Amino acid sequence: MINQLVKKYLLGACVLTLAGATSLASAQPFPSKPVKLIVPYPAGAPVDNFARGLGEALTGLWGQPVIVDNRPGANEIIAASFVAKAPADGYTLLLGSDAAFTHNAFLYSKMPYDADKDLTPITRAVHFNMVLITKGDLKTPTLKDFVALMKKEGPKHSYASAGSGGTTHQALESLKQEAAFDMIHVPYKGIAPAIQDMLGGNIDAMVAGASAAIPHLQSGKVKILAIAGSKRAKALPDVPTFAESGYPNVMANLYLALAGPAGTPPAIANKITADVQKVLKSKEFLDRFVDPYGYEPIGDTPQQFEAFLKKDKDVSGKRIKALGIKLD
């Protein structure tokens, strides 16, 4: 009898010890190990540059490495699908754009993930108005000159995008529709290889983030003719808006946002949001990774991001249908 009581006591003690250890482990503050930041574009691309800056800043706040994992291709589907299938613990995050969150649902009839059901919105980090970039030796100093040339000989000229159906593709299609001209579309796996081909003289134009062109402006190998949005960018005060140039309906905007797998705990999503907000208030971060490229910090809450997505889905669906873009 005594032996049985001892055994029961020891068994109970073991159970309590294990329960305490499990409770202690679950109570560990986030993050307690490295975090993966999944980026849908190749290394060296403008989005990758921002991602690495954000990862560096969050590493400093968290005391844990934030590892950028580049998974480019398929209009952000590869990266978004990977995150959708990851454990919902906050350690695998997507830094995606409108393509991953809204556009793909209208571009493809079949998708390997459902953004509404498989992803948890966390925060939009930045918004930026994209620019029209042309190769330097194209004799079009203004947007009106560019349109005039394309109306005359557009089918002889090519424009690049970061991938079929993506925002950079939609943006130039929007300009084509607004100004009534044609060009040859050449899709790439990201803007970095596209800008390299432009520097080599193989591509005539593209719409992309200003960060793709700014490093090459002094060389004269590229020009920026116009920028989207309601006002000029601080980083490019001499570049007029599309509206100023006579084309107010051109849609060339992009945001970068963080999301986790569906079921990511609200406490973790809120923690990530609060820390991203801290980063976006850092003068050093703004000076290095935001202001020089014409980005605008947002840092909204998960609830605000989710509300934005509901409205944006309706707007994006109508725009993609009007542009007539379908990828399957």
Summary of the structure (lengths in Angstrom):
residues: 328
radius of gyration: 23.4
end to end distance: 74.0
largest distance: 100.7
contacts: 1117
relative contact order: 0.17
helix: 48%
strand: 19%
